[in-house]
Structure formats: structure tokens, C-alpha cells
Amino acid sequence: MNPKNDHLYMLVVEDDPEVQKSLKKTMQRADAQDDLFFVRNGKEAIEFLEKALSKPNIRQPLPYCIILKLNMPLLNGKETLQILKNHPQLNGIQVIILSVTKPKFDVMACYRLGAYAYLQNPSDLGNLVHVVKTLRETVFHG
């Protein structure tokens, strides 16, 4: 799926197909109007976003939100978050961290790096809808 130029979407960085399905179902049940675009790791996410930035004439929009798994191969969630928040054109995208655990040091590190929210997967998936709706209100209605 390629994001449409006229539609809002979220980039989901998640390598587990079962979690991807669960995220889709959760957002559909909540009647979320956003498309979800999936990549499998932080490296793919950065490449996707840089590609979007490199096409000024056929520019696909950037996501307004990234749902980022914390523990994954190639480039983990904290490393990816740090790259995003240090990038002058990507640092405004809000990032929601998903992790199967919630150790205090990970939570604090992610917030220090600029995460919008840190949710425990799957127990906080119900809260994900609320977080996304609040984020949309903040970003688009100010």
C-alpha cells in the first residue's frame, strides 16, 4: 500500500504480522479513518521517510504519527526515535512507542528522546485509540 496524497496515515513500524493484524482490527473497531502503512523495522522506516522527502515534485505526504515497536532488528525503537527527533524535517512527527514490557528505564528514555506516548502491547492497545484520537485533535484542531 502506498499512502495517498489526500489522506492522513500513520506509519507503523512492527515486524510481527500478528501484532500488525491486531493493530488494524483495533483501529477499525474504533472507526479510525486513518490508513496504516506498515514497515518491518526502523531501517525501513527511515528509508521510507527519506524517500518521501526526496521527491519534491511527487511528494507523498509524511505520516502525522508513527507507531514504533521498541524491540526489533536492524534499528531498534530507541535508535529510530533518536534519528527521527534529530532530523530537522522529521522531528515534528509524533511517535507512539509500543513494547511488550514497560520497564521504567525504557519508558523514561523514550520520553527523554521525544516520544509522544509509551504503550504496553497488547494490554494498552485499547488506550492506543484514545491516544491517537487525542493526538489528532491536538495536531489538526489545535
N, C-alpha and C positions, 0 to 999 in steps of 0.2 A: 504494500500500500504506500502510495506517495501522498504526503499531505497536500490538500487542495489550497490554492491561493486564497480562497474566500472563506475558509473555515478554520476555526480555532482547533488546536490539537495539543495533546500532551505527548511528550516523548517518554517512553517507559524503557528503562534500562534494566532488563531482567532476563536471566539465562534459563530459567526453569519454565517450560511450557505449561505446567500445571498452574503455576502462580500467574502466568500470563492469562490463562483462561479464567481464573478466579477474579483477577482484576477487571477483565472485560465484563464478567457477569455482575460484579459489584457495581460497576459504573452504569450498566444497562438497567439494573434494578432501581437505581436511583434516578433514572431518566436523565442522566447526564448527556448533554448534547455534543460533547467534545469527542473527536476521534482520538483513538490511542494508536500511536505509532511505536512499534517495538524494535529495539536493537538488543543484542545479546550481552554486551559488555561496555565498559567505559571507553575503550579504544574506538569501538564502532560509534558510540555516541558523539565523541569529539570529532571523528571523521565526518559524520553526518552533518553536524552543525557547521563545521568549517566549509563543507561543500555548499551548504545553504548560503553562507556568507560570501562565497567566491563567485557567485553568479549574479552580478548586479542587474543584468537585463532580464533574466528569467528567474528572478529571486523567489524561492519558495519561502514562505513565512517561517520565522523561528517559533518554536513552541512557547507558550506562555508559562508552561510548567514542565518540569522534569521529575518523574518518579524514578528514583535511583536506588537500586539494590546496594547494600553496603558491602557484602562479601561476594566477590565474583573474580573470575580470572582476568588476566592481562592488565587491567587497570581497575583497582578496587574503587568502591564508592567514595572513600575519603580522598583518594588521589584525583578522581574525576571531579569531585566537588571543588577541590582546590584549584584545578585547572580552569574550571568554569568561572569561579569567582575572581580569578586573577586575569581573566580575559576581558578587555575593555568593551567588546561587543556582545559578550555572552553573560556578563556578570549580573544583568538585570533579570535574567530568567530565574524564577523561583524554583527551588529544589526541595522535594519531599523525599526523605530517606526512608527506605523500608529495610528492616532487618528481622531475622528470626529471634534475635536476642536484643536485650536493651541494657547492656552494662553502662553504668553511669559515665565511665571514661569515654566510651564511644559517643554517647548522646552529647556530652559536653564538647567533645572535639568537633562534632558535626555542626553544632550551633556556633562554635567559635569560627568555623570555616565559612559560615553564612547560610546554613540550611534553614529553610522556612519552617519545616516540621520534621520530626523523627517519629516514625510509627513502627510498632512491632507487628510483623506479618506472621501469621494470619489474624492474630487476635485483635488488631487495630484496623482491619480492613473496613469495618463499619464506620469508623471515625474518618477514614480516607475521604468518603463522600462529603462529610461535613467540612473537612479541611479544604478540599477542592472548591466547594461552593463558597466558603469564606474567602478563599484566595481570589476567585473570580470576581466577587463583589468588590474586593479591595482594589484589584488591578483595573477593572473595567468601569466601576461606578464610583471610585474613589474616595 
